[in-house]
Amino acid sequence: MADTSLKMTIKEKALAMEKGDYFGVLGLETDAEGAEVQKAYFLMAKTFHPDKISKLGLDDGDLKEARRVFEFMTQAFNVLSDPAKRKSIASGKTVANPHQSKLAKGDDAQIFLHQGLKMMRMKAWDKGEEFMRKAAHRDGKNVEVLSNLGWAVFNNTKKKEPVRLEEARNIWEQALKVDGKDPQANYYMSLYCKAANKVVEQERYLTVALDNKSNFVDAQREMRLLKMRSGKGGRGSRGGKETSLLAKLFPSFVKK
């Protein structure tokens, strides 16, 4: 069975094909020259050539799409390698594409989600937000998309803190209207409450997150920190009891 990353790559390349984007389908910038075009095409051919792709365990639909993508890659290579052809397509960025088909909105959203997550892993929060907004525009009821859009906004320091925190809260509220038990959305909402110093609400959201995903490591850590700060558990609470016991047994010692 083909892995998820390969299927997502096929969808990303198919989106570039839908747009007639020769550079995008080869993963190139628009100023890429002949040697770079050739290198990119040969690299893609190692996966997308029909003889290669047929051995990777794709289902019939994905295999058919991958073959169409490779045809478009070959077309892109032929055009971008020829200076005259390249000039004739208005700087080579987009062209009319005979291989076009309609991608489902959900597929489109997943592609933008995937791209947004890559940006967010690189801490490029503004770019991540941009892709997540595109994903949300195509699938506004997707809890994963909304949760990650809120997280990108929450961390996008190019916006003033009160603005981004409030915007993130509104987005996570939308996510929780879709699925009030979603662990990730509840965890993110707890971080908003932490930033807003709303301790009771923070504990409530963390509890829901952990009730629905008991091995949620980040939520476990935040709950421990919250308990320690509030004196409900952890070493801080235990230390208080020990001090009280010492005071009863050795009052003169403790006073010193």
C-alpha positions in Angstrom: 0.0 0.0 0.0 1.3 3.5 -0.9 2.1 5.8 2.0 0.1 9.0 2.7 3.0 11.3 1.7 3.1 9.9 -1.8 -0.7 10.3 -2.2 -0.4 13.9 -0.9 2.4 14.6 -3.4 0.3 13.4 -6.2 -2.5 15.7 -5.2 -0.2 18.7 -4.9 1.2 18.0 -8.4 -2.3 17.5 -9.7 -3.2 20.9 -8.4 -0.3 22.5 -10.2 -1.4 20.6 -13.3 -5.0 21.9 -12.9 -3.6 25.4 -12.9 -1.4 24.7 -15.9 1.7 25.6 -13.8 4.7 24.1 -15.5 7.1 25.4 -12.8 4.9 24.3 -9.9 4.5 20.7 -11.2 8.3 20.4 -11.3 8.8 22.1 -8.0 10.7 25.0 -9.5 10.9 28.8 -9.1 9.9 30.8 -12.2 13.5 31.9 -12.8 14.8 28.3 -13.1 17.1 27.8 -16.1 17.6 24.8 -18.4 20.0 22.7 -16.2 17.6 23.1 -13.2 14.6 22.1 -15.3 16.4 19.0 -16.5 17.5 18.0 -13.0 14.0 18.5 -11.5 12.4 16.5 -14.3 14.7 13.6 -13.9 14.3 13.6 -10.2 10.5 13.5 -10.6 10.7 10.8 -13.1 12.3 8.5 -10.5 8.9 8.4 -8.9 6.3 9.4 -11.5 7.5 7.5 -14.5 4.8 4.9 -15.3 7.2 2.0 -14.8 8.2 3.3 -11.3 4.8 4.5 -10.1 3.0 1.2 -11.0 5.2 -0.6 -8.4 4.3 1.7 -5.4 1.0 0.1 -4.4 -1.4 2.9 -5.5 -5.0 2.3 -6.0 -6.4 2.6 -9.6 -7.6 6.2 -9.1 -4.3 7.5 -7.7 -2.3 5.6 -10.3 -4.3 7.1 -13.1 -3.9 10.6 -11.7 -0.1 10.0 -11.2 0.2 9.0 -14.9 -1.6 12.1 -16.0 0.7 14.2 -13.8 3.7 12.6 -15.4 2.4 13.4 -18.9 2.1 17.1 -17.8 5.6 17.0 -16.2 7.0 15.8 -19.5 5.1 18.6 -21.3 6.5 21.1 -18.8 10.0 19.8 -19.3 9.8 20.0 -23.1 8.4 23.6 -23.0 10.7 25.0 -20.3 13.8 23.4 -22.0 13.1 25.2 -25.2 13.7 29.0 -25.1 11.3 29.8 -27.9 8.4 27.7 -26.4 9.1 29.1 -23.0 8.9 32.7 -24.3 5.6 31.9 -26.1 3.7 31.0 -23.0 3.9 34.4 -21.3 7.0 33.8 -19.1 6.1 30.1 -18.8 4.1 30.3 -15.6 0.6 29.1 -16.7 -0.8 27.5 -19.8 -4.1 26.0 -21.1 -3.9 22.4 -19.8 -5.5 19.6 -21.9 -5.2 17.2 -18.9 -7.4 19.2 -16.6 -9.9 17.5 -14.3 -11.9 18.7 -11.3 -10.4 18.1 -7.9 -12.9 17.7 -5.1 -13.0 20.6 -2.7 -12.0 18.3 0.2 -8.9 17.2 -1.8 -8.0 20.8 -2.5 -8.4 21.6 1.2 -6.1 18.7 2.2 -3.4 19.9 -0.2 -3.5 23.4 1.4 -3.6 21.9 4.8 -0.5 19.8 4.0 1.4 22.9 2.7 0.3 24.9 5.7 1.6 22.3 8.1 5.0 22.3 6.4 5.2 26.1 6.8 4.2 25.9 10.5 6.8 23.2 11.2 9.4 25.8 9.8 7.9 28.4 12.2 6.8 30.4 9.1 3.5 31.2 10.8 2.3 33.9 8.4 2.8 31.6 5.4 1.1 28.8 7.4 -1.8 31.0 8.1 -2.1 31.9 4.4 -2.3 28.2 3.4 -4.7 27.3 6.2 -7.0 30.1 5.2 -7.1 28.7 1.7 -7.9 25.3 3.2 -10.6 26.7 5.4 -12.1 28.5 2.4 -12.6 25.2 0.7 -13.6 23.1 3.7 -14.8 25.4 6.5 -16.3 22.5 8.5 -13.0 20.6 8.8 -11.9 20.6 12.5 -8.3 19.8 11.7 -8.1 22.7 9.3 -9.8 25.1 11.7 -7.6 24.0 14.7 -4.4 24.5 12.7 -5.6 27.8 11.3 -6.2 29.1 14.8 -2.7 27.8 15.9 -1.1 29.7 13.0 -2.9 32.9 13.9 -2.1 32.4 17.6 1.6 32.3 16.8 1.7 34.9 14.0 3.6 37.7 15.8 3.3 39.9 12.8 -0.1 40.8 14.3 -0.6 42.5 17.6 -1.1 40.1 20.5 -4.6 41.1 21.5 -5.8 40.9 17.9 -4.2 37.5 17.1 -5.4 35.9 20.5 -8.9 37.0 20.0 -8.9 35.9 16.3 -7.5 32.5 17.3 -10.2 32.1 20.0 -13.0 32.8 17.5 -11.5 30.2 15.0 -11.3 27.5 17.8 -14.8 28.3 18.8 -15.9 27.5 15.2 -13.9 24.2 15.4 -15.6 23.2 18.7 -19.0 23.9 17.2 -18.2 21.3 14.6 -16.8 18.8 17.1 -16.9 19.8 20.8 -14.8 16.8 21.8 -11.9 17.3 19.4 -8.8 16.9 21.5 -6.6 19.3 19.5 -9.2 22.1 19.4 -9.8 21.8 23.1 -6.0 21.8 23.8 -5.5 24.9 21.7 -8.4 26.6 23.4 -6.8 25.8 26.8 -3.7 27.7 25.6 -5.8 30.7 24.8 -7.3 30.5 28.3 -3.8 30.2 29.8 -2.7 33.4 27.9 -5.8 35.1 29.1 -5.3 33.9 32.7 -8.6 32.0 32.7 -7.6 29.2 35.0 -11.0 27.5 35.4 -11.7 27.5 31.7 -8.2 26.3 30.9 -8.7 23.2 33.2 -12.1 22.5 31.6 -10.7 22.4 28.1 -7.7 20.3 29.1 -10.0 17.9 30.8 -12.0 17.4 27.6 -8.9 17.0 25.6 -7.6 14.3 27.9 -10.9 12.6 28.2 -10.9 12.1 24.5 -7.2 11.4 24.1 -5.7 10.1 27.3 -2.2 9.8 25.8 -2.1 13.5 24.7 1.4 14.4 26.0 1.1 18.1 25.5 -2.2 18.3 27.3 -0.9 16.1 30.1 2.1 18.5 30.6 -0.1 21.6 30.7 -2.5 19.9 33.2 0.5 19.1 35.5 1.7 22.7 35.3 -1.8 24.0 35.9 -2.2 21.7 39.0 1.2 22.8 40.4 0.4 26.5 39.9 -3.0 26.2 41.6 -1.7 24.0 44.4 -3.9 21.0 43.5 -1.0 18.6 42.9 2.6 18.2 42.3 5.6 18.9 44.5 4.3 22.4 45.3 1.2 21.0 47.1 3.1 18.2 48.8 5.7 20.6 50.0 3.0 22.7 51.7 1.7 19.7 53.6 5.2 18.8 54.8 5.9 22.4 56.0 2.6 22.3 58.0 3.6 19.0 59.7 7.0 20.4 60.6 5.3 23.5 62.1 3.2 21.3 64.4 6.1 19.1 65.5 8.9 21.6 65.8 7.3 25.1 66.0 10.4 26.8 67.3 12.5 25.3 64.5 10.1 26.4 61.7 9.9 30.0 63.1 13.6 30.3 62.7 
